[in-house]
Amino acid sequence: TALGMLTDWLPSIQNGVDLRFSIALHTGCTSAAVLPDSGITAFQKGQRVGVVGAIGGVYHNIALRFIAHDGFKAEDFTWVSLDPGTILKALQEGQVDVIVAADQLIVQWEDDGLVSTIRSQTFDDDFKNEACCAIGFPGEFVEENPVTVLKITRAIYNSALWIQESDANRKEAAKLLIDGGYASGEVDYNARLLGTMKYGLDNQDLEKSLSDIVDEFVELEILNPDTDTEAFKNQILIKYDLKLLKE
């Protein structure tokens, strides 16, 4: 069982990885940012864009969706692969004009006055209701352990509903994550990050998100041009009645 980003997993699934999604986890969680005094307020042709990880990786794919929504093509930009530890320095030194990274980094840098956000999966109207992350199971495990998959899904779904309920719950969740070594930093900061995302998404949210992402990935040639969106989506979804999973 794994938690991961749809934009990361979908190409792998088409390339033969047998993975099934039982539930969406949350919205969010990636943004594009620039230096506060750069005068840049949007993506523009000719910019150098730094992305965390490999070209063709998850953050590059998200950046491609950002620019596609804004009417651009991949060849309109120069793409630079950077590590999480060097991407801010690359921006500050002028190696790139825009950076694309996880909100865990971008939000903290914006708090510190180091960057300004120009595009966001978390807050922008064209992305903010989309599931970015989901719970995935190997197909063989799903076939051999249906009851276990159901129980794991129920536990995660109810945890997501609990996180969505209140600031107090998000603060408690942040403390549990830090105490368990799953997150770093301050409790209040992590609780605020949790509050920027929507948890407890329903089946329709996940299905629509998958359809939208698959369609766009086909247009961007991240997925094969002959991909049947509906067939692909149905192949990888485990459909539960979430109302019956509420404790």
N, C-alpha and C positions, 0 to 999 in steps of 0.2 A: 504494500500500500504506500502511496506517495501523494504529497501535495505538490502541485506544480502549475505552471502557467500554460494556458491553452496555446498561446502563440509559440511556445517552445516545443510542446508535445506533438502538435498536428503534423508537421513534416515528418517526424520520426514514425508516426503511425502509418502514414502513407508509404513509408519506406520499409514497412514490414513489422514494426513493433506492435504486438498485440496488447493494446491497452484499452480499458473501458472506464468511462466516467459515470459515477453514480450520483454525484451532487456537485453543484457549484459551491465554492467556498466564500468568495467575496468579490467585490468590484475593485477597481484601482489597478495598479499600484506603481505606475511608471510615469515620469515626466521629462520634458525637455526644458533646458534652462540655458541662460546666457549670463554674461557679466552685467551687473546692475547699471553700469555707466556705458554700456556698449551702444545704446540707441536701438538695439534690435528688439522688435516686439513680435516677430513672427518668422516662420521659415521663409526664406527667399532664395531664388535660384543663384547658384554660385557659392553658397556657403559651404564651409567645411564642418562636417558633423561628426563629433566623437561619440561612439557608443561603447558601453561596457560590454566586453566580451568580443567574440568573433564576428566578422562580417558574415552574415547569414545566420547569426545566432538570434536569441530571443529579443534583445534590445534593439538590434538592427532591424529585425522584422517589425517591431512596434514602431520604430522611427519611420519605416517605409509606410506604415498605415497612417501615421501623422501627416506625412507629406502628401500622400495620395488624397486624403480628405481635404487638403488645402490646394489641390489642383496641380501638383507637381509629379515628376517622374524621378526614379532613382538616379538617372544620369544627370539630373539637374544639380546634383550635389557631389562633393568629394567626401567619401566615407573613411573614417579613421577608427581602427580597433584599439581600445584602451583598457587597462586594468582599473578596477574600482579605486585602487590607491593612487593612481596617476591621472585620472580623468579631470579632476578639478585643477590640478597644476597645469595640465595641457591647455585648459581654457584660460587660465590666468596668464600663461606665457604666450598666448596668441596662436598656439598650434591649431586650434579649432575655434569656430565661432559659436557653436551650439553643442551642448552635451545632452545625451539621453541616458538616464540611469534610474534605478529604483528610487521610490519616494523616501525610503529610509535614509538615503544620502541627500537627495535634493531638498527635502523639507528642512533638514538640519542646516544645510548650507544656506538656505533662504532665511532661516531664523537668524543665522549669524551675519546676514547681510552680504554674503559672498556671491550669491546668484539671484536671478529673477526668473521665475517660471514663465514660459511662453506657450507651452502645450502640455496637457495633462489628461491621462486616462481617468484620473480620479475626479476631476472637477469639470472638465469640458463637457458641454451638452451632448456632443456626439459620441462620447465614450462612457460617461459617468454611471450609466445604468447597465453596463455590459459586464458580464462575468469575466474576470481576468484569470482566475485560478480555480482549480477543481480538484476533486479527489479521484485518483486513478488507481485501478487494480489491473494486474496482469490477467489477460483473458482466461488462461488456464486455471488461475486461482478462482476466478468468478465461477467457472463451470464446476469446479470441484468443491467449493466452499460457499454456496449461496447463502447459508444462514449466517456465517461469519461476516460476509460482505454486507448483509442487511444490518447486522448489529453494529458494525463499524460505522456504516452510513448513518444509522439512527443516532449514535453517540455524537458524531461530528455535527450533524444537523441541529441537534438540540443545543450543543455548545455554541454554534453559530447564532441561533436564536437568542441565547442567553447573552452573548457579547453585544448583540444589537439592542438589547433592552435598555441599558443605562450606562452612564459614565462610570458609576461605581463598579459595575461588572467589568467594564473595559480596563479599569485600573487594576482590579484583582487579576484579570487575565494577563495583563502586562507583567505584574509581579511574579506570577507563576512561570511565565516564559523566561524571565530573567533568572529567577531562582533555579530553574531547570537547565540553564545554559543554552536555551534556544534563542535568546535575544540578548543584546547588550545595550548599555546606556541607562538612562534614567527611566523610572517607572512612569512619571508623568508624560514624558516625551513619547514613549511607546504607547501609552494609553491614548494620547492624542492621535497618533498614527492610526491606531485601530478605529478611532472615531471618524477618520476621513473616508473610510470604506464602508460599504453596505454589506452586512452579513445576513444569512438566512434567506438567500435567494431561492426562488421556486423553479420548478422544472421548465416553465416557459422562458424564464430568464436564461437558463443554460442553453436551451434549444435555439433560441433566437441569437444568442451570442455566438454559438457554434456556426449557425448558418451565415451570419454576417462575416465572421472571421474567415471561414472557408471560402466564401464567395470572393472576398477581397484578396485572399492568398492566391486564388486561381488567377485573378486579374493581374496580380503582381508577379506571377510565375514562381511563387514560392511553393505552390502545389501544382500538380499536373493540370494542363489546360482542359483535359477531358474529364476532370473530377465531377462526379454526380453528387452535388451537395447533400441532397436528401438521403441518398444511399450511404454516403460516408458518415453522415451524422447518426443515422439509425444503427450503423455498424458498431459505433463506439459508445452508445448511450445505454445505461441501465435505467429503465424508467420505473420509479417507485411512486406511489401515491404519498406525497410528503405529509399530507394531513394525518395519515395513519402512523407516521413516524414520530409525531409529537408525543412526548411523554406526558 
